[in-house]
Amino acid sequence: MWFKKRLSIIAFGDLQSGCFRARVERPLKMLASLGHSVTMTTGNEFPIDPNDYNLVLFNNLIDAPLHEFLADFRHATIVYDVDDALDIVPEFMPMKNRDVSSFDFLLKNADLVTTTTGRLKEYLETNTDAPVTVLPNFLDLSEFSPRKMFGKFRIGFVGSPSHARDIEMLREPIGRLKKEHDIEFVTLGVKSGFGKFYKPVSAKDYPRRIAEMGIDLALAPLEETEFNRYKSAIKFDEMIAVRTPIIGSRVQPFTDLVPDEWLTDDFYTSIKTLVESPEKLEKLMSDQRTWLSERDIRKQATLWEQAYLSA
């Protein structure tokens, strides 16, 4: 009789970050439901016995003496999950000031590297000898509720302060549209200077907050840069999950990851068309909900199990 190996996983990272929630917490909870043992930690909460674990997972940047740390786990499989090209962060982004030495170190010492997209996989393969496996971003759709409805048509942007330059792409088209229609522009996480601002919330509260914002049409402007080329399209998933249709810039990575009809080179014209055509907006939402239905991590958890067991 064949017996599946039981994984005993310890994952290190910033437990409060949205990235950790998406890339580590959600998939590991699914693995726990499949019978594997899972521990998630910053490394400071409790004593750790390396012999209790056969797989060690690191997410993005780690502030720790990794040479000494990995020596204690030399018997275990080392997995490094990364969702950005962290060695080419643009100068204007807040994360540029982070120490990226752990990015280089873990790429060189991992037994398996996991990432979000095929394009980022190709980039990482030039920096590591370890196999690189794509484990896409998926949501636990049970975390998300339908958006709140407001009387006025709401257009919105959700993102971190690192998107300050991207949001500037919307200043002119939103300004024109406000003169033509009774619309409101709202943002979460980054101030626009031309709309209502919602303060950032914890990763746990994030699904509730974006539903409460009541956005009728979400926008994902993105500059065409080398760094952005390796990002994912998780904002599409998140907004569609609260039943908010979304359109984005026609640039990589979006051109690789979502249907072309959801992308635009002209936000003013595209927004205007959807504001003035409720049936087109409804059709967009219907198509996007169908697309999202297969992106529930509860249907995809075995991808992580297969990747980890193969390592």
Secondary structure as UniProt FT lines:
FT   STRAND          8..12
FT   TURN            15..16
FT   HELIX           18..20
FT   HELIX           21..25
FT   HELIX           26..33
FT   TURN            34..35
FT   STRAND          37..41
FT   HELIX           50..52
FT   STRAND          55..59
FT   HELIX           66..72
FT   TURN            73..75
FT   STRAND          77..81
FT   HELIX           86..88
FT   TURN            91..92
FT   HELIX           94..97
FT   HELIX           101..109
FT   STRAND          112..115
FT   HELIX           118..125
FT   TURN            126..127
FT   STRAND          132..134
FT   HELIX           141..143
FT   STRAND          153..158
FT   HELIX           161..163
FT   HELIX           164..167
FT   HELIX           168..170
FT   HELIX           171..180
FT   STRAND          183..188
FT   STRAND          196..198
FT   TURN            203..205
FT   HELIX           206..212
FT   TURN            213..214
FT   STRAND          217..220
FT   HELIX           226..229
FT   HELIX           234..241
FT   TURN            242..243
FT   STRAND          246..249
FT   TURN            252..253
FT   HELIX           254..257
FT   HELIX           260..262
FT   STRAND          263..264
FT   HELIX           267..276
FT   HELIX           278..292
FT   TURN            293..294
FT   HELIX           297..299
FT   TURN            300..301
FT   HELIX           302..310
//
